[in-house]
Structures are given as structure tokens and as C-alpha cells.
Amino acid sequence: MFKDIITVAIIIIFLNPDAAYAKVRGNSIVDGLHSKILTEQRELIVHLPNNYHQNTDLKYPVLYLLDGQRNFSHAVGSLDLLNQSYMAEEMIIIAIKNTHRTRDFTPTYDESYNRWGVSGEADNFLDFIEKELIPYVNKNYRTNNFKVLSGHSLGGLLAIYALQSRPQLFQAHFAFSPSLWWHDQMIFKGVEDFLASIGQNNNVLYLNLGNEGGDMRSSFDRYINLLKVKNPKGLIYTSEIDEQENHGTSAMIGQTKAYRFLYSVNQCPDDVIAQGLPAIKQFYKNLSKKNGYQIQPSYSTIKHAAYNALNKKEYTKAIELFELNLKNHPYLPDGYDRLAYALEADDQLKKALEMVNKAIEMSLVQNAENNSYKHHKAHLLTLINESTS
């Protein structure tokens, strides 16, 4: 039976070679470290971005994923799809496998929940993350200073608790169906003082909830209402209630929306883009200073500016902007194809064809869809033949 399954798999791959590449791009590895603070081995699943080994000068934000084994696949897959659509930033994902979930994710001890195991050691777990895990990751992987903590249910509770108790530790927090009801809603103790003192930390917070009622819903509503009333200047947040999802699926849907929200926070506004490249560079210079690490103009921002020029028939400017995108993102096949369109508009058909061929070549390296590039190539070949006949 097993041999028959292997034979069928080989036949499928032979008949459809693309099936061999039907996987999330990038590189996933198993890692781990021994924690002196927790007195145990902690296992990790690490996913490196698709271009990690190609663009060796680039440093990446890091997403620390709680309930790592459960949430790893959808968190990695969603990010990869958004990366290919230029709707999220590439990140290193550090998925932390559980050992004692209730112990690690709850801030206080509640004997009512002893059936779940020991509770109330969230501070100890955050000590592990801050003093052992983050230094380990920074030493072994190319990271910048931007860190995200992502958690679901009790993990969402921990994400909120980390924000309130150690606002400088992470720069963004994702909390999906957070268990804010824990221990008589203890999370609200001191929250008003925190929101009043958050200052200019510029934390990002995404929260969501599924079709959940009872204490889960009432504590969520209470927290959101408090955010609306206090409206802290140092916290950029959004929240959603998705009645089509339940407690188990809110993390899967929320992870995608949280990625997109985080990406939108650091995007250059349209009115700044309309002012041209100097204004764009100044915007990102200010953003870099605020975040504490160098942030290059995003691919989407420069593409937008280039199309503004293209629509005005300022072909030289458009070509220069598309070339800038290629300089900053030399591994993106779409960048070569966009440049080809500008060259085509400027009647530089042979150079445009070179760029489309480069887009196709790069798409194979990147394991990216390339049908549109092939159609563009056929179109250019027709134009070149017509111009020489």
C-alpha cells in the first residue's frame, strides 16, 4: 500500500512538475534553546523569508508566535501570500512550542483553573522571552529592532499583558479572541494608568473576536470601549468582531488582517507620494527615527509614485522610480515587469523585453506565478516584429 502511494505521488509530480513546488516559499527549520529561567528546553519552529539567503544585507522584523505548533502553518502561509501581493512586510517567524501553556500565558494564579495546570507565571515566561529568547534570535538570525508578539485565546491575554507590563519589549501586539476574562478580568487592574502613560511608544495593537458571548464578549467589549474613551496617542490600534468565525478560527482570519493592518501603519500617505521622491524619503527618514531602525521606502510606495509619473507621461521619471524599486528590491520579479511597462511606454521595446525576460527568470528563482509576464513578453515580441516589418 505504501509503495503504491509513493508511486502515485511520483507520477503526479512527473505529469505536473509544478506540484513539486506547491509549498510555502522560504525556509522552515527546527531550533531550540535551554532556558535557565524556565529550567527546561524550549523548542522553536523558525521560518525565514523567501529572500533571506539571497539578500544577505537585509535585516528583518521578527514575529514571535505563541501556540507555535498550532498556528505556524497558517501564520507562515498567510504572510507568504501577502508578501507576494505586496500587502505585508517580510518577517522572520519564531514559533514557540508549548510546554505548560496555562502556566506561561496567565499573569495571575487562579486555583479555579488548576485542571488546566499551574497558572500565573506569565512574568516568568516574559522574562524568558526578553532575557533569553530574543538575545538568542538576534544572535543567530538577521533581525532589526522591530518585534511582534502574536497570541490567541490565553496567548492573546499574554499579548495584552505584555503590552501593558512591558510596552518597550514589543513594538506590535496581535491578540486574537483574547481571554481578557481571566481571573475576574484582572487585566483591567492598572490599565487606565498604563493608557495614560503610554506616551509616544508608538505601539501597534490588533484585536479580534469571533462569534463568542459570555465573559469572552463582555470583557472584550469593555477593553475596546476603554481604548475608545482614553484614545491613547502612543497606541495605534484596531479591533474587529467577525461573527462568521468562532473561537478556534479567529486566529487564522485575524492573523491575515493583523499583518495587513501593521503594514498599513508604515505606509506613506497618498498626499506625500504625490509630492514626489524627496517627500517620500523624508517620510521614511522620520519613520525610521520613530521606530529605531532604518526603513526603506516600501515597494508599493515607489510603485505608486512611478505610476503617478507614468500617467502624466513623465516616462523618464517613471523609469527612474521603477529602477529605484529594483535597486531596493532586486529579487522581486514584479519590479522588472513594471519597469518593462515604463520602457514600453517610452518606445524602448528591446529594453522592455530584456526586463520581462528578467522577470520570468526571477520568478523561477522565487517560485512565483509568471503567466502575466509570459503574456507581456508575447505582446512585446508582437510589437517588436511589427516595428521591424
N, C-alpha and C positions, 0 to 999 in steps of 0.2 A: 504493500500500500504506500509506504513512504517513498519507495523508488518511483512509483507511478506519479506521485505528486511532484517530485523533483523533475521527472521527465516532462510533465505538462508545463512546469514553470520555465524550463529551458526552451521548449517550443514557443511559448508565448513571447519570451524575450527575443528569440530568433526572428519570429514573424513581426514583432514590434519592438525594435531596439530602444525606442524612447521609454518603454516600460522600465528598463533598467535604471533610468534616471528619474523615475517618478518618486522623488523624495524631497524633503525639505532641504533647501540649499544650506551651505555652511558645514560646520564640523562639530559633532557632538562627542564629548569624551566623558569618561568617568573619572572623578577626582575625589579627594577627601583629605581630612586632616584630623589629628587627635587634639581634642580640646582639654586643656588643663582646667579651664573654668567649669566645664560640664562633666569632667572626668569620664569622657567617652569618645569614641571615634565617631565623626560626623561625615557621612557620605554625601557627595555632591554629584550632580549631573551638570556639565558645563557645555553651553552651546556658543560657539564662536561665529561671528558674522561671515557671510559668504566671501567677503573680500579681506578677511583678517590676514591671511597668509600672502596676499598679493600686495596690499597697500601697507607695508610694514612700518611706515612712518606715522600712521594714523592711530590715535588712541580713542577708546570707546567708552560711552556711558555703560554702567552696569545695572542690570535689573536683578535684585535678589528675590527669588521666587519661593514663597512658603508653600508647604504641602507639595514639595518639588516633584515627587514621583507621580502624583495625580495630575498636576497641572502643566507638566513640562511640555507634552506634545502639542497641546492647543496653544500654549503661550508662544512656543517657537514657530509653529506653523502660521499663526496669525501675523506675527511680526514679519516673517519672510514675505508673505503675500503683500502686506502693506509696504514693505521696502521696495518691492517690485513696482508698486503703484505710486511710489514717492509720497507716501502719506504717513510715514513714520521713520524715525532715525534708527540706524543700525545700532544694536546694543549687544553686549555680552550678557548672556543669561546664566546666572548661578542658581540652580535649583537645589534647595536644601531638603534632603530626605528627612522624614520624621523619625524620631526615636520615642519621645514622650510628648505627644502633641499638646495635650491639655496642660501639662506642666509648663511647657515652653511658651505657650501663647496667651496665658491668662495672667493679669497683673496682680491678682489677689487670690488668697486661699479661700475656697468655699467648700466646706465639708459636704454640702448637699450634692456635690458632683464628684464625689470620690469614686463612684462607679466608672468614671472616665479615666481615673488615675489621679496622681498627685497634681494639684493646681497651684498657681500663684507664684511661679518663678520666671515671669516674663523679663524682669530686670536682669536676672542671671543670663538668660538667653540673649538679650540685647548686649550684655557685656561680651558674650562670646562673639557676636557679630562685629561689634565695634573694635574689640581689642585683639581678636584672633582671626576671624574670617576675612574681614576687609583688608587687613595688612597682608594676609596670605594671598588674596586675589590680586591686590596691587603689585605684589612682588612677582607673581607668576604669569600675569596677563597684562596686556597693554590697555590700561584704564586711564580715563581722565577723572575729574573730581565730581562728576555727576552720578548720583546713585539713586535708585528707585527701590522701594520696598513694596511688594505686591502680595496681598493675602486675601483669603476667602474665609468667611464664617468666623471662627476663632482667630484665624490668620488675619482677617480684616480688623478684628478687635485689636490685635497686636500692632497692625499698621497705624491705626489711630492713636494707640497708646504711645508708640514710638514718636509720632509727630508731636504729641503733647509733652512727652517727658524728655525727648532728645531732638529738638527741632533742627539742630545742625547736623545730625547724623546722616539723614537722607534728604535729598532735595525734592523728591516727589514720592507720593504715597498713593497706592491703589487699594481700596477697601471694598470688596465685593460681598454683599449680604453680611456686613459686619455684625458680630454678636455683641452689640452695644448694651444688651440687656444684662450682661454678665454681672453677677453678684450685686443685685439691686441697682444696676446701672451705675456702678462705681466710676465709670469713665467720665461722668459728669462732674465729679469732685475736682474742683480746681480748673475746670475747662474755661470758665469765664475769665479767670486771671490769665490763663495762657493766651487766649484770643486777644486780650487787651495788651499783652506784652510782646506779641509775635513780631512787631516792628517791621523791618524790611528784610526778613529772612527769605522772602520770595519762594516759599514752599508751594508745591503744586499738589492738589488733592482731588482724586476722583473717587466717588462713592456710587454704588448702585444697590438695588434691591429687586428681588423677583416678586412673584405674587404671594407674598408672605404676610401673615397677620399676627395678631397677638403681641407679645413683648418685642418680637423682632421688628414689627412695623412701628409700634409706638415709640420705641427707643430711637429708631432711625428718623422718624418724623421730628422727634424732639431735638435731635442733633442738627438736622438740616434747618429747622426753624431758628435755632440758636445762631447758626452761621449767618443766616439772613439778617437777623437783628443786629448782631455785632459787626458784620461785614468787615472783617479784619483786612487791612491794606496789605499785609505781608503774606496773605494766603490767596492763591488763585485756585478756585475750586469749581466743581460742577457735580451735580447729582442727578440720578435717574431712577425711576421706578418702572420696571418692564414687566407688565402683567402677563406677558406671554412666556416668561421664564419662571422657573421655580428655584428653590434654594440651591439645588445641585447644579443648575446650568447658568446661574447668574455670573459665575466667574468666567465661563467660556465666552459669553457675549460681552461682558464687561471689560475683559482684557483687551479686546479689539478696540472698543470705544475709548478706553483709557489711553492706549497707545496714540490714537488719533488726537485726543484732547491734549496730551502732553506735547505732541508735535506742533499743534496749532498755537500753543503758548509762545513758542520761539520763532514763529513765522513773521516775516517782515510784512507790515500792512501795505495794502494796495496803494495808498496815497504816498507812502515813502518810495515804493517801487517806481511809481510814476515820475518821481523826481530824478531818477537815474542812478547810475552806479555809485557816485560819491555819497549820496544819501543812504544807499543800501549798505555800503561799507561802514559808514558812521553808526548806523543802527546796530550792526553786528559787533562793532567795537564796543558800544555801550552794553550790549547784551553779554559779551564776553566778560567785561568788567564786573557786571552784576552777578554772573554765575561762577566766576572764579576760574574759568578756563577758556582757552581760545575756541571760538565758534566761527566757522567759516559760513559765508552766505549759503543758504540751502540750495540744492539743485532746483527745486521748484521756484524759488525766488528769482534766480538768474534766468531761468527759462521764461518766466513771466515777463521779465524786463526785456528779454530778447524778442519775444513775440510782440511786445509793445512797439519796438523799433521796426520789426518786420511789417506790422500792419500799417506803419507810417511810410513804408517803402524806404526806410533808412537801412539799406542792406549791409553796408559796411559796419555800422554799429551793431546790427543784429548778429553778423558773423563773429565779431569780436566778443560779444557776450556769450554766444554758444561755445566759442573756443575757450573762454574763461571757465565755463562749466566743465569742459573736458579736462582742463588743467587741474581743477579741484576734484573731479570725479572721473578719472581716466578709465575706470573699469565698468562704467555704465554704457551698455550698447545703445540705449535710447539717446544718449548725448551725441553720438556720431550721426544718428539718423536725423536728429533735429538740426544739426549743423548742415547736413546734406540738403534739407529743405531750404535753408537760407541761401546756400550756394546755388541751388537750382533757381531760386527767385532772382539771383544776380547773374543768371545765364552762365554760371561756371559748372557746366554739366559734367565734365570729366572729373573734376574735383569732388563734385557731389557723389558721383558713382564710387569714387575711392572711399568716401566716408560711409556709404551704405555697405560696401563690402567689408569695411572695418566693423560696422555694427553687427553684421552677420557673423563675422569671425569672433567678435567678443561675446555674442550671445551663446555660442557653443562653449566658450570658456566658462560663462556664467550659468550655463544650464537654464537659459531664459527663452521664452517664446519669441520666435523670429519671423512668423508668417508675414507680418506687416512690412518688415524690412525686405523680404523677398519680393513682395508686390511692388514696393518702392523701386527696387532695383530693376524690375521688368519695365516699369514706367520710364525710368531714366534711360534704359537701353533703347526704348522706342523713340524717345526724344532725340537721343544722340544719332540714331540711324536716320531720322527724318532731317536732322540738321546737316548731315553729310551727303544726303542723296540729291 
